[in-house]
Amino acid sequence: MKTSPKFHKEVIESCKAGDEKAFGEIVLTYQRKVFNIALRILGNMEEAKDLAQEVFLSVFQSIKDLREEDKFEPWLTQITLNHCRNRWRYLKRRRFFNSDSLEDPIETEEGSMPKQVSDPSDNPEIHAEKKMIRQWIQRGILKLKEEQRELIVLRDLQGLSYEEIGKLFSLPEGTVKSRIHRARMDLKEILERMGY
């Protein structure tokens, strides 16, 4: 979500001074973005909710160190990615992602959904088909390598530009484009292996 420079200057400076109301405005403005990134990277609704809370706690604790208010969104995205990486590693050590049964539900923005591929004759509505497609894609994204998962989420699901992603990853724009292309190809192969 893009916000006006006025929002950044006034609200972020107030938050840096310890104003809890200003911090509340920041949370309201960015909570959906943070939650969506976490949900797409982790693939679990409860983990994404917990992580979003942790991200905003980190923001509140460290916003006084933010020197340029106009860099707030990339700074917030970087904090979110760092928390996602740490949580992914934590969950992986605890074998959280080892179950890959079609009977296990997949987490989406609409809530938990079964992984079974439904028979189109059971529910011919387009809405159900779109949900199923999103479910398969999310499942495929979770099988990508860490950087690829992040690149796909930021570019294709969050709509960040190649330039914005390049700054987040400290990479030239051309490198970002080629890595995103590779990630998309790998995702396509994963989805094909899954029978999609």
C-alpha positions in Angstrom: 0.0 0.0 0.0 1.4 3.3 -1.0 1.0 6.2 1.4 1.5 9.9 1.0 4.8 11.6 2.0 2.7 13.6 4.6 1.7 10.4 6.3 5.3 9.3 6.5 6.7 12.6 7.8 4.1 13.3 10.5 3.1 9.8 11.6 6.5 8.2 11.5 8.1 11.1 13.3 5.4 10.9 15.9 6.0 7.2 16.3 9.7 7.7 16.6 8.9 10.1 19.5 7.0 7.2 21.2 3.5 8.2 20.2 1.4 5.0 20.5 -1.5 6.5 18.5 0.9 7.1 15.6 2.2 3.6 15.9 -1.5 2.3 15.8 -1.9 4.2 12.5 1.2 2.5 11.1 -0.1 -0.9 12.1 -3.5 -0.2 10.6 -1.9 0.9 7.3 0.5 -1.9 6.9 -0.8 -4.9 8.8 -2.4 -6.5 5.8 0.8 -6.2 3.7 2.9 -7.7 6.5 0.4 -10.5 7.1 0.1 -11.4 3.4 3.9 -11.6 2.9 4.2 -13.8 6.0 1.2 -16.0 4.9 2.6 -16.5 1.4 6.1 -17.3 2.7 5.2 -19.5 5.6 1.9 -20.9 4.2 0.2 -21.0 7.7 -2.4 -18.6 8.9 -1.6 -18.8 12.7 2.2 -18.5 12.1 1.6 -15.5 9.8 -0.6 -13.8 12.5 2.0 -14.4 15.2 4.8 -13.2 12.9 3.0 -10.0 12.0 2.7 -9.2 15.7 6.4 -9.8 16.1 7.2 -7.6 13.1 5.3 -4.7 14.5 6.9 -5.1 17.9 10.3 -4.9 16.2 9.1 -1.8 14.3 8.0 -0.1 17.5 11.3 -1.0 19.3 13.6 0.1 16.4 11.8 2.8 14.5 13.8 5.5 16.3 16.8 4.2 14.4 15.1 4.8 11.0 16.9 7.8 9.6 14.9 8.4 6.4 11.1 8.4 6.7 10.6 7.8 3.0 12.5 4.5 3.3 9.9 3.2 5.8 8.2 0.7 3.5 11.4 -1.0 2.3 12.6 -1.0 5.9 9.3 -2.7 7.0 9.5 -5.2 4.2 13.1 -6.1 5.1 12.1 -6.6 8.8 9.2 -8.8 7.6 11.5 -10.9 5.4 14.0 -11.3 8.2 11.3 -12.5 10.6 10.0 -14.9 7.9 13.4 -16.4 7.3 14.0 -16.9 11.0 10.5 -18.4 11.5 10.9 -20.7 8.5 14.2 -22.0 9.8 12.7 -22.5 13.3 9.7 -24.4 11.9 11.9 -26.5 9.6 14.1 -27.6 12.5 10.9 -28.8 14.2 9.8 -30.6 11.1 6.8 -28.4 10.7 6.9 -28.6 6.9 7.5 -32.4 6.6 3.9 -33.4 6.2 2.9 -33.2 2.6 -0.2 -35.3 2.5 -3.0 -34.2 0.2 -5.3 -34.7 3.3 -3.5 -31.8 5.2 -5.1 -28.4 4.7 -3.4 -25.5 3.0 -3.7 -22.0 4.5 -5.0 -19.2 2.3 -6.3 -15.7 3.0 -9.8 -17.2 3.1 -8.8 -19.7 5.8 -7.9 -23.4 5.8 -8.7 -25.4 2.7 -8.4 -29.1 2.0 -5.6 -30.0 -0.5 -7.8 -32.5 -2.3 -8.5 -31.7 -5.9 -12.3 -31.5 -6.1 -14.2 -33.1 -8.9 -15.4 -30.2 -11.2 -18.8 -31.9 -11.4 -19.2 -31.5 -7.6 -18.8 -27.8 -7.7 -18.7 -26.2 -11.2 -18.5 -22.6 -10.0 -15.5 -20.5 -11.2 -15.0 -19.2 -7.7 -14.2 -22.7 -6.4 -11.8 -23.3 -9.3 -9.9 -20.1 -8.6 -9.6 -21.1 -5.0 -8.2 -24.5 -6.0 -5.7 -22.8 -8.4 -4.5 -20.5 -5.6 -4.2 -23.4 -3.3 -1.9 -25.3 -5.7 0.2 -22.3 -6.4 0.7 -21.6 -2.7 1.6 -25.2 -2.1 4.2 -24.9 -5.0 5.6 -21.6 -3.6 6.3 -23.4 -0.3 8.5 -25.9 -2.1 10.8 -23.2 -3.6 14.2 -22.2 -2.2 14.1 -19.4 0.3 15.2 -16.6 -2.0 13.0 -17.8 -4.8 10.0 -17.9 -2.5 10.6 -14.4 -1.4 11.1 -13.1 -4.9 7.9 -14.7 -6.2 5.9 -13.3 -3.2 7.3 -9.8 -3.5 7.0 -9.5 -7.3 4.0 -11.6 -8.3 1.9 -11.4 -5.1 2.9 -8.0 -3.6 3.5 -6.2 -6.8 6.9 -4.7 -5.9 8.9 -3.4 -8.9 12.2 -5.0 -9.9 14.0 -1.9 -8.7 12.4 -2.1 -5.2 13.3 -5.8 -4.9 16.8 -5.0 -6.1 17.2 -2.5 -3.3 15.9 -5.0 -0.7 18.3 -7.8 -1.9 21.2 -5.4 -2.8 21.1 -6.8 -6.4 21.2 -5.1 -9.8 17.8 -5.0 -11.5 19.0 -7.3 -14.3 20.0 -9.9 -11.7 16.6 -9.6 -10.0 14.8 -10.2 -13.3 16.8 -13.3 -14.2 16.4 -14.7 -10.7 12.6 -14.1 -10.7 12.5 -15.7 -14.2 14.4 -18.8 -12.8 12.1 -18.9 -9.8 9.0 -18.8 -12.0 10.4 -21.7 -14.1 11.2 -23.7 -11.0 7.7 -23.1 -9.7 6.2 -24.2 -13.0 8.3 -27.4 -12.8 7.1 -28.0 -9.2 3.5 -27.5 -10.2 3.9 -29.9 -13.1 5.4 -32.5 -10.8 2.5 -32.0 -8.4 0.1 -32.8 -11.3 -1.2 -29.3 -11.8 
